[in-house]
Amino acid sequence: MICFSNAKINLGLNVLERRKDGFHNIQSVFYPVPFSDLLEIKPNKKFEFTTTGIQVPLKNNLCEQAFSLLQAKFNIENVKIHLHKKIPVGAGLGGGSSNAAYTLIMLNDIFKLNLTYKKLQSFGLKIGSDCAFFIENKPVFVEGRGEKMNKIDLELKGKYLVIANPNIHISTKWAYHNLVIGKKKSNLKHMTNNVNLWQNFIYNDFEKLVFPEYPEVCKLKNDLIKSGAEFALMTGSGSSVYAFFDEQIKLDHSVTSFVCWAGFI
């Protein structure tokens, strides 16, 4: 069985408070984008994980963690998983979480476990806070540590999206540990479809931490805005920056070499 494991972007990211369990309460809008890895799973005599493309750990990666969870619970047979990785790692695009979520979905289908979306999401949350989102893979307003999701009426079809990555790996653990939590920003639940208005009230709290440490990311965002973007923002805890345009344009040369995906949504 083969599937395409897609990325997501954060349309705003407010970090509200540090929780007693070590996680953080956040507020964000998760939006799926058609930039994908390729994932293949088939039954096998022993468990195997292979990969091509961008390098990922061969042991204890998120795909293996997803398999181990279901094997421990349902005693499923071993499988061979092959991942062709295109989504950058440590880039704020949720690629690893997506791989894990699609592994759960595919194993559910292959072994006819008949698990509901809700049950698959509960397994996903054991792997990572973003995993649950990719089970249904629809735009959602997110609260808590990522487990509280409500569908949001947000339509971006027809927008030209550019995702650029400066080839910098930013540790999510480092970012949350070092972030100074400030005042609450505007409520993203009431986000408008008018992208032109976003630059005035949608923020990513991690920009204030990442930009001084990695000025290349800040420059990339500014260059996208100079190229005519309606809206540009760093996604997740970095380091990727995305931008929306009304139409396909020729990007400035300072941006082109960092673009990892571009296309109409």
C-alpha positions as CSV (number, residue, x, y, z in Angstrom):
1,M,0.0,0.0,0.0
2,I,1.3,3.4,-1.0
3,C,0.2,6.9,0.1
4,F,1.3,10.5,0.0
5,S,2.1,11.8,3.5
6,N,1.6,15.6,3.3
7,A,2.9,18.6,5.3
8,K,1.0,21.3,7.1
9,I,1.5,25.0,7.9
10,N,0.6,27.0,11.0
11,L,-1.6,29.9,10.2
12,G,-0.5,31.7,13.4
13,L,0.9,30.2,16.5
14,N,0.2,31.6,20.0
15,V,2.0,29.9,22.9
16,L,-0.2,30.6,25.9
17,E,1.3,28.9,28.9
18,R,3.6,26.1,30.1
19,R,1.7,23.2,31.5
20,K,2.5,21.0,34.5
21,D,3.0,18.0,32.3
22,G,5.8,19.7,30.5
23,F,3.8,20.5,27.3
24,H,2.5,24.0,26.4
25,N,-1.0,25.2,25.7
26,I,-1.1,26.7,22.2
27,Q,-3.6,28.3,19.8
28,S,-3.1,27.8,16.1
29,V,-4.8,27.0,12.8
30,F,-3.4,23.9,11.1
31,Y,-3.8,23.8,7.4
32,P,-2.8,20.8,5.2
33,V,-0.7,21.5,2.1
34,P,-0.1,19.3,-1.0
35,F,3.7,18.9,-0.3
36,S,4.2,15.3,0.4
37,D,6.5,12.4,1.2
38,L,5.9,9.0,-0.3
39,L,5.2,6.1,2.2
40,E,4.9,2.5,1.3
41,I,4.0,-0.3,3.7
42,K,3.6,-4.0,3.0
43,P,3.6,-7.2,5.2
44,N,7.0,-8.7,5.8
45,K,8.6,-11.6,7.7
46,K,10.5,-9.1,9.9
47,F,10.2,-5.4,10.6
48,E,12.2,-3.3,8.2
49,F,12.4,0.5,7.7
50,T,14.2,1.9,4.6
51,T,14.4,5.4,3.4
52,T,15.5,7.5,0.4
53,G,15.6,11.2,-0.2
54,I,16.3,13.4,2.9
55,Q,18.0,11.4,5.6
56,V,16.0,10.3,8.7
57,P,16.9,8.0,11.6
58,L,16.7,4.3,10.6
59,K,16.0,3.3,14.2
60,N,13.2,4.5,16.5
61,N,11.9,7.0,14.0
62,L,8.2,8.1,14.2
63,C,7.0,5.5,11.6
64,E,8.6,2.7,13.7
65,Q,7.0,4.2,16.9
66,A,3.6,4.1,15.2
67,F,4.0,0.5,14.1
68,S,5.2,-0.5,17.6
69,L,2.2,1.0,19.2
70,L,-0.3,-1.0,17.1
71,Q,1.7,-4.2,17.2
72,A,1.8,-4.1,21.0
73,K,-1.9,-3.5,21.2
74,F,-3.2,-5.7,18.4
75,N,-0.3,-8.2,17.8
76,I,-0.2,-7.4,14.1
77,E,2.3,-9.0,11.7
78,N,5.6,-7.4,10.8
79,V,5.8,-5.0,7.9
80,K,8.4,-3.3,5.7
81,I,8.1,0.5,5.6
82,H,9.8,2.5,2.9
83,L,9.8,6.3,3.2
84,H,10.9,8.6,0.4
85,K,11.5,11.9,2.3
86,K,11.0,15.2,0.6
87,I,9.6,17.3,3.4
88,P,12.6,18.9,5.3
89,V,13.2,17.7,8.9
90,G,13.1,20.1,11.8
91,A,11.4,22.6,9.5
92,G,8.0,23.3,11.2
93,L,6.1,21.5,8.5
94,G,5.0,18.4,10.6
95,G,6.5,16.0,8.2
96,G,7.5,13.4,10.8
97,S,4.1,13.6,12.5
98,S,2.4,13.2,9.1
99,N,4.5,10.1,8.4
100,A,3.5,8.6,11.8
101,A,-0.1,9.4,11.3
102,Y,-0.3,7.9,7.8
103,T,1.5,4.8,9.1
104,L,-1.3,4.4,11.7
105,I,-3.9,4.9,8.9
106,M,-2.3,2.4,6.5
107,L,-1.8,-0.3,9.2
108,N,-5.4,0.1,10.2
109,D,-6.4,-0.6,6.6
110,I,-3.9,-3.4,5.9
111,F,-4.8,-5.3,9.0
112,K,-8.5,-4.4,9.1
113,L,-8.4,-3.1,12.6
114,N,-11.5,-1.0,12.1
115,L,-10.2,1.8,14.3
116,T,-12.2,5.1,14.3
117,Y,-10.6,8.4,13.6
118,K,-10.9,9.2,17.2
119,K,-9.1,6.1,18.3
120,L,-6.3,6.6,15.7
121,Q,-5.9,10.2,17.0
122,S,-5.5,8.9,20.5
123,F,-2.6,6.7,19.3
124,G,-1.2,9.6,17.4
125,L,-1.1,11.8,20.5
126,K,1.1,9.2,22.1
127,I,3.7,9.9,19.4
128,G,3.5,13.7,19.0
129,S,1.2,16.6,19.5
130,D,0.8,17.2,15.7
131,C,0.1,13.6,14.8
132,A,-3.6,13.7,15.6
133,F,-4.2,16.4,13.1
134,F,-3.1,14.4,10.1
135,I,-5.6,11.6,10.8
136,E,-8.5,13.7,9.3
137,N,-6.2,16.1,7.6
138,K,-8.6,19.1,7.4
139,P,-8.1,22.7,8.4
140,V,-8.7,23.0,12.2
141,F,-8.5,25.5,15.0
142,V,-6.2,23.9,17.6
143,E,-6.0,24.4,21.3
144,G,-4.4,22.6,24.3
145,R,-1.2,20.9,23.3
146,G,-2.7,20.1,19.9
147,E,-5.3,17.6,20.9
148,K,-8.3,20.0,20.9
149,M,-9.3,20.4,17.3
150,N,-12.3,22.1,15.8
151,K,-13.0,22.4,12.1
152,I,-12.7,25.9,10.8
153,D,-14.4,27.5,7.8
154,L,-11.3,28.6,6.0
155,E,-11.1,28.6,2.2
156,L,-7.7,29.2,0.5
157,K,-8.2,27.4,-2.8
158,G,-6.8,29.4,-5.7
159,K,-4.0,30.9,-3.6
160,Y,-0.4,30.4,-4.8
161,L,1.6,29.1,-1.9
162,V,5.4,29.2,-1.6
163,I,7.2,27.2,1.1
164,A,10.8,28.0,1.6
165,N,13.4,26.4,3.9
166,P,16.8,27.9,4.6
167,N,18.3,24.4,5.3
168,I,18.4,25.0,9.1
169,H,17.3,22.3,11.5
170,I,15.5,23.9,14.6
171,S,14.8,21.6,17.5
172,T,11.2,21.9,18.7
173,K,12.4,21.0,22.2
174,W,15.0,23.8,22.1
175,A,12.4,26.3,20.9
176,Y,9.8,25.6,23.6
177,H,12.4,25.4,26.3
178,N,13.8,28.9,25.4
179,L,10.6,30.7,24.5
180,V,9.6,33.6,26.7
181,I,5.8,33.5,26.8
182,G,4.3,37.0,26.3
183,K,0.9,38.5,26.1
184,K,-1.9,36.6,24.4
185,K,-2.4,37.7,20.7
186,S,-5.6,37.9,18.7
187,N,-8.0,34.9,18.7
188,L,-7.2,32.8,15.7
189,K,-10.6,31.1,15.9
190,H,-12.1,34.1,14.2
191,M,-9.7,34.1,11.3
192,T,-11.0,35.7,8.2
193,N,-10.6,34.4,4.6
194,N,-9.1,37.7,3.6
195,V,-5.4,36.9,3.5
196,N,-4.6,40.6,2.9
197,L,-5.6,41.4,6.5
198,W,-3.5,38.6,8.2
199,Q,-0.2,40.5,8.4
200,N,-1.7,42.9,10.9
201,F,-3.0,40.4,13.5
202,I,-1.6,36.9,12.9
203,Y,1.7,36.1,14.5
204,N,4.0,33.2,15.3
205,D,5.4,33.6,18.8
206,F,8.5,31.6,17.8
207,E,9.7,34.3,15.4
208,K,10.8,36.5,18.3
209,L,13.1,33.6,19.5
210,V,14.2,32.2,16.1
211,F,14.9,35.4,14.2
212,P,17.7,36.8,16.4
213,E,19.3,33.3,16.6
214,Y,18.9,32.5,12.9
215,P,18.8,35.8,11.0
216,E,18.7,33.9,7.7
217,V,15.1,32.9,8.6
218,C,14.1,36.5,9.2
219,K,15.7,37.6,5.9
220,L,13.8,34.8,4.0
221,K,10.5,36.1,5.4
222,N,11.3,39.7,4.5
223,D,12.5,38.7,1.0
224,L,9.2,36.9,0.4
225,I,7.2,40.0,1.4
226,K,9.4,42.1,-0.9
227,S,8.5,39.7,-3.7
228,G,4.9,40.7,-3.3
229,A,3.5,38.2,-0.9
230,E,0.0,39.0,0.5
231,F,1.1,37.3,3.7
232,A,4.3,35.5,5.0
233,L,5.0,33.8,8.3
234,M,7.4,31.2,9.8
235,T,5.5,27.9,10.4
236,G,5.7,25.9,13.6
237,S,8.9,26.4,15.6
238,G,10.8,27.0,12.3
239,S,12.7,27.1,10.2
240,S,10.4,27.1,7.1
241,V,8.6,30.2,6.0
242,Y,5.6,30.2,3.7
243,A,3.9,33.0,1.7
244,F,0.6,33.4,-0.2
245,F,0.3,35.1,-3.5
246,D,-2.7,35.9,-5.7
247,E,-1.0,34.4,-8.7
248,Q,2.1,32.6,-9.7
249,I,5.0,35.0,-9.8
250,K,8.7,35.0,-10.6
251,L,10.4,35.0,-7.3
252,D,13.4,37.1,-6.4
253,H,16.7,35.2,-6.8
254,S,17.4,35.6,-3.0
255,V,14.4,33.3,-2.4
256,T,14.4,30.9,-5.3
257,S,17.2,28.6,-4.0
258,F,15.4,28.0,-0.7
259,V,12.0,27.1,-2.2
260,C,11.1,23.5,-1.4
261,W,7.5,23.6,-2.7
262,A,5.4,26.0,-4.6
263,G,2.0,25.7,-6.2
264,F,-1.7,26.5,-6.1
265,I,-3.6,25.1,-3.2
